[in-house]
Amino acid sequence: MRLTDQVNADITAAMKAKDAPRLSALRMMKAAMVNKGVEKGRDLEDAEVLQVVSSLVKQRRDSVEQFSKAGRTDLVEKETAEIAVLEEYLPPAATAAEIEAAVAAAITETGAASPKDIGKVMKAVMPKLAGKNADGRTINESVRRKLGA
């Protein structure tokens, strides 16, 4: 079953279950998918849908950070619930050990030695973690630690 079909089926199930928070998150995700499809002028492939969902999760995490600083616990809870729904559609997250191994391999592969080489290493690491749900910020921090930045 394609991811878009799965989302549509889950929206129907959430409507029947009268699960308003889940329904809201799913509708927001479907709207983003439709917008991206219109932008591309065709139906999205599963990999593109995953990119859309990943960017939505990143937006929600940034919002949680901002709302936490502002002391808005009600909005933090809402965004956190949306993240939980969205993450159901993402592949399993890369473990810290997998990220560290990919970073070490990329550093060896690129011959990076100083913080100036962070861009080269990041470019080499990202394809190694393709298909896994890996946060770019976490990867970047790992690269910086290894290169002594």
PyMOL commands that set and color helices and strands:
alter all, ss='L'
color gray80, all
select helices_A, chain A and resi 3-17+20-40+46-70+73-87+96-110+115-128+136-147
alter helices_A, ss='H'
color red, helices_A
deselect
rebuild
show_as cartoon
